[in-house]
Amino acid sequence: MRDHKFWQQLNESIEEYAVLFVVIAHEGSSPGKTGFKMAIVSGKQIGTIGGGIMEKSLINEYSNIDERIKIKELIHRSGDENASGLICSGSQRVFIQKIHKDTVNKIIASTGDYLCYYSNGIVINKKKDDEVYCEKIGVGNRLHIFGAGHVGMAIYRTMRNLNFKIFLYDHRNIGVDELIIGSFDKTINKSRIQEGDYCVITTYGFNTDYHVLRNLFQLDLDFKYIGLMGSKAKINKIKKLCDENSILKEFTARINAPIGLPISDGSAEEIAISVAAQIIQTKNSM
């Protein structure tokens, strides 16, 4: 699910209630895609359902909605009775509900269940209901950053702004909430790392890079992304060592190395942006 940060931010901001806007369907070139979310909390906006005059009009009209549920059809062309104010073509259907803090807490706590948007309100179900728009509750994108040096920390800061749950690994205590302290041999295990996760390797040396790769391979999981930082000579040496130690070539062939898209000037901050871009490219191509 791509909404982990949205629900977290809403939970941190809400005192009593908020007005929730969710795109439950879209067609064509709609700027608001199915699953996009926005909330208004004490005049503050969290998230977006497409932006522009459409969003402004909805906020003005529904910021003080009562307990009734509203489903709004919006057509993105002029002249239609349901015109959104945008002219980009396409359409979107927006679910609008006054939501209370205890409901937000239940959503955050219900990892693995489905949040379904019915005409009489949102309901947490154990199973998906194909008759209405439902989305799985939980964190769909999980990123593991091995190494909290200057590049690892730059990637951490960049990716925190995106919809990823981050796990940062290092032997040093650098005082961030997501940090897992210890040797890579001990901290890489299936209790934390799962199928479909994203992994970035930016450790402080050749040996630790190799140990991280070896330990990831031994988990026998299908990762969505593995990126390895280093020069071509270093990467070739690591791949040769992997081959000598029976780490399957199918595994090493999937490693993005050198890490990131070829757009940076070599600074930590631009490397981080290039890595974020490559991860987003991978995520959205699946």
N, C-alpha and C positions, 0 to 999 in steps of 0.2 A: 504494500500500500504506500502511496506517495504522500500521505498526509500526516506522517508522524510529527513533524515540526509544527504543522498547523494546530493540531490538538494540544500539543505541549504549550505553544504560545497562548492559545485561547485559555487553557487552564491557569496559566500564570497571570493572565489579565482579568479574568472574570471574577467578580465578587458575588454577584447574585444571578444575573442572567445576561444573555447576549442575543442578538438577532443573527441567525445562521442562514446563509445563502449557499446553495449547492447546485451545480449544474448536473442534472440527472440525465440529460440527453443532449446531443448536438448533431447538426448536419452541416455539410459544406464547409465554407471558410469561416466558421464561427471562431472568434477570438477566445471564447470561453469553451473549453473542452469538457467532456463528461468527466466528472470527478473534481473539477476545480471548485474551490471553496473560499468563502469570505465570511467574516463575522464583524459585527459592529458592537463594540463594548464601550459604553460610556463615551460615545462619540469617536472612539478610536477604531480604525480599520485594521483588520488582520487578514491577510490573504487577498486573492483577487478572483473574480469570475469573468474577466475579460477586459475590464478597464473602460476608459472613455466616458462619453456622455451617458451610455447605457448604465454603467455602474453608478454614476452620480445620481441618475434619476431613481434607480432602485433604492439607493440609500436614503434619498430624500422622502420617498414614498413609504418605505417600510421600516425605518429605524425605530419607530414606536409601535410596531405591530403588537396586537394582543395575542392571546393564546391560540387563535385560529391558525390553521395551516394554509399557506398560499402556494399554488403552483402557477408560475408565470411563463407564458409562451412569448418568446421574443424573436421577431423576424428582423434580420439585418439588411433591410432595404427600406427606402422611403415609400410612403403612400399606403402601407399596410396598416390595418387597424391595430396590429400587435407590433408595430415598428419600434425597434429598440433605440433608434437615433443613430445607429451605425449604418454604413452603406457597403459593408464588405461582403455581402451575400451570406447565405447560410442562415442557421437559426439555432437557438438553444432553449432548453426548458429548465427553469430555475425553481428549485424547491426552497421555500422560505418558512422558517419556524423560529419562534422564541424558544431559546434553549436555556435550561438552568444549569447551574454549576454541578449539581449532583449527577446530572446526565452526562456532562463532559467527563467527570471522574469515572463513571461507569464505562464509558467508551474507551478511555485510556487503559482501564484495568482489564478489558475484555479481549486481550490479544488472542487471535485465532478464530474469533467469532465473526459474524457478518453484520454490518450495519445496513439496514434496509430502509428505504425512503418511501413510505406509504402515504396515501392522501390524507390519512389521519395522524401522521407523525412518524418519527423515526423509531425503529425497533431493533434491538440487538437479538439476532437469531443465531442458533448453532449451525444452521444450514442456509445456503443461498436460496433465495426465492426468485425464480426466473421470471416471475410476473411483474416485478418492479426492479428498479435499479438498486443493487446491493454491492457493497465493497467489503473486502476482508479487513478486519481491524488488526493493526499491528504494524511492525516495521518491515517494509519490503526491501529496503536498500540498506545493507550493512557494509561498512568500510573498515578494514583493518589496516592500520598504518604501523609498520614495523620499523622503529627508529625515530627518535624524537629530537634529531639534530635540527640544524637551521632549515633544511629542505622539508623534512618530515613535519616540522611545526608550521611551516608556511602552507603545506598541503592541508594540514589539520585546520588552520584558520580559514582557508578558502572553502573547504568542504563543509564546515560547520554552517555556512550560509545556505547550503543545499539540503535536500531532503534525504539525508543519510544519517543513520545511527553510527557513530564513530567509536572505534576501539583503538587506542594508541598504546603501543608497547615500547618499553625501554627499561633498562636496568637502573636508571636514575629517577628520583622523585622530583619532577619538575612542576608539581603543583597544579595539574589540570584534572578536572573531574573524570574524564574518560580514560585516564592513564591506568595501565596495568603494569605493575612493576615486577621485574624478575627476568631470568634468563629466557631466551627464545625457546630453548629446549623444553622448559617447564610450562610456559604460558600458552604455547600453541597446542590446543587440544579441542576435541569435539564438544566439550561442554560450553564452549564459547563460539567457535567457528563453525559455520553451517554451510550446507549446500547452497550454491548461488550467491555467495558473498563476493565482495570485491577486496582485493589485497594489493597493498602498495609496499614495496620493500626499499627502504632508504636508511639502512643501518650504517654503522660507523666503519665497516670494514668488509673485506672480501670473505673472510671466514664466516662472519655472522650472516652475510647475505646468503651464502651457501646453506648454512644451517636452517635459515628460515625456509628456503625453497625445499630442502629435504624434508623438513617437518610438515610443510603443507602437502607435499606429495604423499607422504605416509598417511595423511588423513583420508586419502582416497575419496575426495569430494570433487564435484564439478563446479569450479569457480566461474563466475561470470567474467572476472577480470583479474589478471595478475600483472603488475607493473614492477619493473626492476630498474633502479637508477644506476648509472655507471657508464664508463666509456665502452666503446665497442671491444677493445682489447680485454677489458675486465669481464665483460659479458660473455665473450667467446671462451675465456678461461673457465668461467663458472659453468657454462653449458658443457664444456669438455669434461669437467669434474663430475657433473651430473651423469653424463654418459658412462663414465668409468665406474660409477657407483650404482648402475642399473636403474637410474631414474628415467622413466620412459621418455623417448623423444617426442611422443604425442603431447606429453605434459610440458616439456620445455619449449616446444614449438608454439605454444599458446601464450608464452610470456611476452608481454609488451616491453621490449628492451632494444634500444634505450627508451626509457619511460617518457610518456607524454607525446603530444603532437609536436612536429618540428616548427614551433613558432616562437620559442622563447629566446632571450638574449643570454641565458645562462645564469641569471640571478635567481635566488631562491623564490622570490615572489612570482616571477614569470614562469619558472618551472612549475610552480604550484598551479597556475592558471592553465598551463598546457596539459597537466595531468588531469585536472578537473574537466577540461574540455574532452579529453580522450575517454574518460570514464562516462561522461554524459553521452558522448557519441556511441559508446558501447551499449549503455543502458537503453537508449532510445532506438537502437537498431534491432532490438530483440523482440 
